[in-house]
Amino acid sequence: MHFIPTCGTVKNREHETLYNGEGLSLGPFHDFYCGTSGTYNLIQGVFALPGADQTYDLFHLRGLMDPPGPNFICWRGALLHSRIDMNAQQGKGEVVLKDSVLLETCLQTACANRHANGRDWWILAADNTDNRFYRFLSTPDGIEGPWIQDIDNPTTQDTFFYLGWSEFSPDGEYFLVYDVHSGAAVYAFDRCTGLLSSLWHLPGDPDSYGWSAAFSPDSRFVYIVKDQFASIRQFDLHAADITASQTTVAVWDSFLPTCFEPMGQQYRRSSAFSSTAPTASFTTGPATRNTCTS
């Protein structure tokens, strides 16, 4: 790990603040949470993509204080872009671009998936008030977009998304967005065009919520935390009826909780859960390249 973003500050592996590395995602939300709790209180609020020659593009969400609408509908109000050069300052690193606004609207979360050409990256963000997705393309020449796709997103129905989650499958062929009450929306994803299709909705249950979801390492299964974080449910994307394929694969034994992380990581405490489910591994996006036709 070359750098660590934490509460609006970027540090290197020696835990030294990068030159110009303070004050990311500035605003009232930053001032309140970083000033009181020392944490930037957004789940899945930041990710980085590798560039050329030890440069990295950092994408991060800006939170809003007192967001309009019910149930924190605009908890995430902007998608920002910063750039880090880890060769600068004698290898200690420097933030060379800070808080460039890519998009200002009511968002759910944002995450990235490798383009089929094996070089570029798609960045996808869902609107939290409409059936709309925004996509960008990160290339060696810069950030292109946004482009808009209007497609049904059942997780906007409840709007209680500040505990939501989204991610791509390890093979890059699926995308999911999950809301604690509305459930999960799983889409097929075209790595050539960046477009979503073939929606599968896995309905939620307000009385059986949890805020995490993840794909299995082979991209076949979706795992969702349910029952007030006390169990993990598995859904088979190869099944004729995905919803009916639901089965419980782990149950909390009251010792330690479970935790999901972006890009398919799943950490499962064997002392906390009795389970036969596989543990997912970290991926930086599919390594395979596909041929795209225009």
N, C-alpha and C positions, 0 to 999 in steps of 0.2 A: 504494500500500500504506500503510495507516494504522498498522499495528503488526506486530511481528515476535516470535513466540514462540520462545524458544531456551533449552533446558536449564532449564525451570522458571521462566524470567524472561520477561516481556513488555516489549518496547521499542517506542518510537514510531519514526516514519520518520527522526528525527534520531538514532536509536540511544540515546535516553535512556530509562532504565527508568521505566515508568509508576508512578504512585503506587500503592502496595500491589501492585506487579507482580512481586514476587519470591516464590519458594516455592510454585509450582504443582506438583502431582503429588508432593508430599513423601512421603518414605518411604525405606527402605534402598536401593531401586533408584536413586532420585534421588541420594542421598548418595554412593553408590559411583561411578556413571558420571559425574555432573556434577563430582564431586570429583577424579576421576582423568583422564578424557579430555576433560571439558568438553562432552560431548554426552550427550543423553538417548537411550540406545541402543535405540529402538524404531522400526522401519520403519512409516511411515504411522500415527504416533501422535497426530496433532493436526490439527484442521480448524476453521474458523470459518464461521459463518453470519451474514449481515447482519440487523440489527434496525432499529428506527425511530430516526431522529434521531441518527445516528452511534453507535449502540450495536451491539455484536457479541456473539454467543454463541459461546464457545470450548468445543469438545468435545475432551477429551484422555484418553488411556489411561494408567493407572498400571501400571508394570512391577513384577514380583515377583522378588526375589532368591531363589535356590535354590528355584525353583518345583517343586511336587510332580509326580510322574509322570515317565515317560520323555520324552526329546526336548523338554524345555522346554514341556510341554503347557499349563502355566498361566503362560507368559511375560507375558501381559497379563491382569491380575487385576481391573481395575475401569474403568468408563467414568465420567468426571468431567465436570462442567459448571462453567464460569466465565463471568462477564459483564464486558465491557469498555465503558466509556463514554468515547469519544474527545472529547466536549465538556467533560469535567471537567478541573479543574486548568488553566484558561485554555487549553484545547485541547491540552494535553500528554498527557491520557489518564489513566484510573484503572481499576483492576480493582475492581469494586464487589461482585462475588460470586466466591468462590474455592473450588475443589475440592468442589463439591456432588456427592455420590455419586448417580449415576443407577442404577448396576448394579454388583454385585460378583459375579463368577463367572469361569470360565476362558474367555477370549474369543480370537477370531482378530483381526479389525480392525473398525473402524467407519467408515462414510462416510454421506453425505447425498445426497438427491435431492429436487427440488422437487415438492411436491404438485400435482395436476392443477388446483387452484384458483389456481395462480400466486402464492400468498402464503405458504403454510405449507411446512414442510420435513419429509420423512421421514428418520429416522436409523435405520440398520439395522446390527446387530452380530450376528455368528455366534458361537455357542458352539463351543468347541474340543474338547468331550468328548461331545457329543450332537448328534443331527440336529435342531437347534433354532436359531431366529433370534429375536432380540429387536428390536422396533421401537418407536420413540418418534415423537411428532409435535411439532415446534417451531412454536408459534403466537404471535401477539402477546400472548396471555394467559399464556404460560408453556409448560413442557415437559409433554406428556401421555404416559402410558405408564409402564412398559413393557407391551406386548402380546406374546404368544408365538405363534410359528408353528412347528409341528413338520413338517419336510419334509426329505427325504434330502439330506445334504451329504457327498459322497464325499471331500472334502478333509479330513475329520476322521479318516479311516482310518489315516493315517500319523502324525498328531499332530505332525509336524515343521514347525510353522507359524510359528515366530518369524521366518522370512524370507518369510512369505506376503504376499498382496496382495488387495485387493478394490476394486471401483469400479462406478459406474453408467455406462451408455452416455450419450453427449451428448444423445440424444433422450429419455432417461429411461425407455426401454421395456425395457431389459435390465440385469441385475446379474450380475457375475462375482465369484467368489472363487477365488483361485489359491494352490496349495501347491507347493513345490519338488519334492516327490516324487509326490504324489497327482494332480497335474494341475489342470485348471480345471473349475469347475462354473459353467455359465451358465444363468440363469433368465430367464423373462419376469417383468416387474414391473408391477403394477397401481398407477398413481400415484394412483388414488382411494382404494383400500383399504390400500395398503402391503403387499400380499400377493405372495408369489412363487408361480410355477407353471412347468410345462413345463421340467423340468431337462434340460440337455444336458451330458454329462460328456465332457471332452476328456482322456483318460487321460495321466498323466505317465510319465516314464521316469527312474528314479533315476540312471541313467548319463548322462543328457542334460539336467541340470537348469539352471535359471535362475530368478531370483526375481521377475520382472516380467511384467506383462500389461497390455494396454490395448486400448481400442476405437478404431476409425477414426473420423474426424470425422463420417461419415454413419451411424455405428452399425451398419454392415453387417458389418464384419470385426473379428475378435479377433486381436491380435498377442501372441505369447508368446516370451520369450527362452529359448533352448535351447542345448544343446551346450556346457555350462559357459560360458555368456555369449558364445558365438562366433557365434550365428546368431539370426535372428528368423523365426518361423513364422507364417503367416497362415491363419486359418480363416474360412470364409464362412458366416455365420449364415443366409443365404438358400438354401444348398445343401440338397438332399434328404438328403444324408449329410454332416453338418458335419465329422465326424472325417476322412472320406475327402477332404474338400476341402483338407486341409493342404498347404501349399506353402511352400518356403523363399523369402523375399523379400529377405533381407539376410544377408551373411556378413562377419564381422569380418576386417579385413586386418592385424590385429596392432598397430594404432597406438593407437587410443583406444577405450574401451568405450562402450556405449550406456547410456542412463538413461531410465527411465520415471517420470512424476510423476502425482499424483492427477488425477481428473476428465478423463482422456483426453489429457493432455499427453504428447507423445512427443518427446524430443530425440534426433536422429540426427546423428552427426558424419559428414559426407560423406567426410572423410579416413579414417574408421575402417571404414565399411561400404560395400560396393558394393550398391546397392539401387534397386529401382523402387517401393518402398512409399511411400505418402503420409505426410507428417509431420502428426500430429494437432495440434489447437489447443486452447487452454484454454477450458473452459466452466464457468460457475457454475450449471449446471442448465438444463433445457429452459425456454425462455421462453414456450412455448405453453401455453394454458389449455384443459383439457378439461372437458366437462360430466359430472359424476358423478351417477349415479342411486342412490337409497337402496334 
